[in-house]
Amino acid sequence: MLAVAGASLADLVKLTTYFTVDITDPAVTRAYWNVREEFLGSHKPASTGLRVQSLIHPELLLEIDAVAVLPGA
């Protein structure tokens, strides 16, 4: 969706991640940050992480809400 709007992952300014798993578990935390680094590299948008009871699709472990600022906007 970012590319359709003329943006990229580098244009992300805020991420809110909703976890259904125990985010205090070091293995979960490490896995999350490894995936973030894989996709975002050194780019570090503002972030909030929340633990929730469930998501609309119960099989999902997390959901990420992302906000980007379009270049030149």
C-alpha positions as CSV (number, residue, x, y, z in Angstrom):
1,M,0.0,0.0,0.0
2,L,2.9,2.4,0.7
3,A,4.2,2.1,-2.9
4,V,0.7,2.8,-4.3
5,A,0.8,6.1,-2.5
6,G,4.3,6.9,-3.6
7,A,5.9,6.1,-0.2
8,S,8.2,3.4,1.2
9,L,9.0,1.8,4.6
10,A,11.5,4.7,5.1
11,D,8.5,7.1,5.2
12,L,7.0,5.4,8.3
13,V,6.8,7.8,11.2
14,K,4.7,5.7,13.7
15,L,4.0,2.0,14.4
16,T,1.5,0.6,16.9
17,T,1.9,-3.1,17.4
18,Y,-0.9,-5.1,19.1
19,F,0.5,-8.4,20.5
20,T,-1.7,-11.4,21.5
21,V,1.4,-13.2,22.9
22,D,3.5,-12.5,26.0
23,I,5.7,-9.5,25.0
24,T,7.7,-9.9,28.2
25,D,9.0,-13.2,26.9
26,P,12.6,-12.5,25.7
27,A,12.2,-14.9,22.7
28,V,9.1,-13.1,21.5
29,T,10.8,-9.7,22.0
30,R,14.0,-10.9,20.1
31,A,12.0,-12.3,17.2
32,Y,9.9,-9.1,16.9
33,W,13.0,-6.9,16.8
34,N,14.8,-9.2,14.3
35,V,11.9,-9.0,11.9
36,R,11.7,-5.2,12.4
37,E,15.4,-4.9,11.6
38,E,15.0,-7.1,8.5
39,F,12.4,-4.8,7.0
40,L,13.3,-1.4,8.5
41,G,17.1,-1.6,8.9
42,S,18.3,1.3,11.0
43,H,15.1,3.3,10.4
44,K,13.4,3.7,13.8
45,P,9.9,5.2,13.6
46,A,8.1,6.1,16.9
47,S,6.6,2.9,18.3
48,T,4.1,1.7,20.8
49,G,3.5,-1.9,21.8
50,L,0.3,-3.2,23.4
51,R,-0.8,-6.6,24.7
52,V,-4.4,-7.3,23.7
53,Q,-6.7,-10.2,24.5
54,S,-7.3,-11.1,20.8
55,L,-7.4,-9.8,17.3
56,I,-10.3,-10.2,14.8
57,H,-8.5,-13.2,13.3
58,P,-7.7,-15.4,16.4
59,E,-4.8,-17.2,14.6
60,L,-2.8,-13.9,14.3
61,L,-0.1,-13.2,16.9
62,L,0.2,-9.5,16.2
63,E,-1.1,-6.7,14.2
64,I,0.8,-3.5,13.2
65,D,-0.8,-0.2,12.5
66,A,1.5,2.0,10.5
67,V,1.5,5.8,9.8
68,A,3.7,7.2,7.0
69,V,4.3,10.7,5.8
70,L,4.3,11.0,2.0
71,P,7.4,12.6,0.4
72,G,6.7,16.2,-0.5
73,A,3.4,16.3,1.3
